Amino acid sequence: MREAAKLAARLKSNRARVLTVLGLAVAAFCYFEQRALHSPRLVAYELESSDECTDSVVARELVSYSGKIPLRLAYQMQRAAEDARAAGKNPQAAADFSQRKPERMIRDPYAAYSAVAVDTSHDEVVMTDENRFNILAYDRMTNTKPASVSDPKRIIGGLDTKVEFQCGLYIDPANGDIYAVNNDTVDALVIFSRKAMGDVKPDRELHTPHGTFGIAVDEQAQELFLSVQHDNALVVYHKMAAGSEAPVRVVQGSHTGLGDPHGLAIDVKKGLLFVTNHGSTHEVAPRPEEGKRRESKRAGVGFPLNRDDAVPGTGRFVPPSITVYAKDAKGDSAPLRTIQGPKTQFNWPTGLTLDLARNELYVANDGGSSILVFDAAANGDVAPLRVIKGPKSLVSNPTGVYFDEKNQELWSANFGNHTATVYKRGASGDAEPVRVIRSAKATEAVPGLGNPHPIAFDTKRQQLLVPN
């Protein structure tokens, strides 16, 4: 009896151990399976017919990894294998590959104006150049004929400036300081004195979330507003913030209506903030299984949730819009009203500026190559009051607009044709500009490249496909 009791106890103990091990195994499986859902993986593969495309060695061999390893790793492994084969066949060619010079280059050698602002105290106009990574200052009255090029008074550019894909611009009305927003690469707002020139370090810089685009400043409250394109968020800082100082508040969430936000404008008297949205959006949420946010070079104290926090399956496209908020909005605040719908003519609405005396809102409508003018109190699916568009107007893919209240003029930064154009207040239709600043002669081609990503080659049509 005693031996039987011992045997029964051992069996019970063994069963407990087995159940414990099985429980841990199931828990581990669930944990890693859940994490895997957040990683891109190759789940299917199908070759196109031979008359449509020519597949590479890398593409042919990816099929063996389908559903087994992350897609990026599969590409890296196959690229390494292909490089190794090339080195084996011709070691000298493989060794010199990094020194190979291009046969030809597609590049715009001229400035592509992306934002514009006027320094009325010094009668200068300042523009950012998203193509050659410069900030250019011109005499405000510069007017250049089609066969000539405008000469800037000063250029800020070079590695020390930290000026790259500049897209937002603000001029301090008190001292002429230049606030320039970097978008796709350098995660910093850079500030230069009015007299800065050449490859100089910023007088001040602020570490910002990745993908900032628009800028607006409330001088009364001494607050600086930035839109965060990729994270569907707005961040607000003290105007004199520097270094890694945290924002004082953030607007982000599913109720905000933000979708790829770009341009900003503030009506200080009415306490309103206007935001243009291209319409790409997704939901974000902290990852509970990790316990805390993942550390990355893009992280910052008080920053909004970023692409690492995107909820899989929530991405969607909605119609472009302008959302309007109380300027002190924070958190998941819903807009007070939204301008959106087919009557608006929105097609990548980007830059914004206000004519406060007339209560009019100007919109740089990039995809429509037009400037749309709305009643600033507009709501819903409404048509613009006026539209500036047409060959005589020279409006071409405008990304920046600025209303000069002192001189009663409207400026447009035209990314599509190397020009910045000036119009009389109230201009409408195919209105000719009163002045034109040109970075190139009118006969020069415009490649239209803006931060191009990995390209593709269409072998059937013999064309390069370049996403920007």
TARA-V244161 format. One line per field, one symbol per residue. ss: DSSP state (~ for helix, > for strand, _ for the rest). phi: phi as a letter, one per 20 degrees, with the letter a starting at -180 (. if undefined). burial: 1 if it has 16 or more other ideal C-beta (glycine too) atoms within 10 Angstrom, else 0. A space follows every 10 residues. Layout:
ss=???
phi=???
burial=???
//
This chain:
ss=_~~~~~~~~~ ~~~~~~~~~~ ~~~~~~~~~~ ~~~~~~____ >_________ ______~~~~ ~~~~~____> ~~~~~~~~~~ ~~~~~~~~~_ ~~~~~_~~~_ __________ __>>>>>>>_ ___>>>>>>_ ___>>>>>>_ __________ ___>>>>_~~ ~____>>>>> >______>>> >>_____>>> >>_____>__ ___>>>>___ _>>>>>>>__ __>>>>>>__ __>>>>>>__ __>_____>> >>________ >>>>>>>___ _>>>>>>__> >__>___~~~ __________ ______~~~> _____>>___ >>>>>>____ >_____>>>> _~~~____>> >>>>>____> >>>>>~~~_> >>>>>____> _____>>>__ _______>>> >>>>____>> >>>>____>> >>>>____>_ ____>>>>__ __________ _____>>>__ __>>>___
phi=.fffffffff ffffffffff ffffffffgf fffffffedf cfdbbbffff eebdeegfff efgfdgmdcg gfffffffff fffffffffb gffffegfef effbcdbeed fdfdbbbdef fdlcddcede edmcdcdcff egbdfgeccf effbcdapff flecffbcbb dffecngddc eedecfebed ccffegbned fffbbcfcgf nfcebbceff elcddcedgf dlbcccdfge gbmdgffeac daqfefmfbl fcfcbcdffe mdcdcecfoe baecbgeffe mbfffbfefa fmffgdffdf egndfadcgf bcdccffegb meefffbcea pfffmfblfc fcbddffeld decfegfelb ddddffegbn eceffbcdap fffmfblfdc cbeeffdlcd dcedfebmcc dccfgngbme effebcdceb ffeffcfmfb lfdgecceff elcedcfd
burial=0000000000 0000000000 0000000000 0000000000 1100000000 0000000000 0100100000 0001000100 0000000000 0000000000 0000000101 1111111111 0001111111 1111111101 0101000011 0101111000 1111111111 1100011111 1111011111 1101010000 0101111111 1111111100 0011111111 1111111000 1000001011 1111011111 1111111100 0111111110 1111001000 0000000101 0011110011 0000000001 1111101010 0010101111 0001110111 1111100001 1111110111 1111010100 0001011110 0011111111 1111000011 1111111111 1110001100 1010111111 0000010101 0000000000 00000000
//
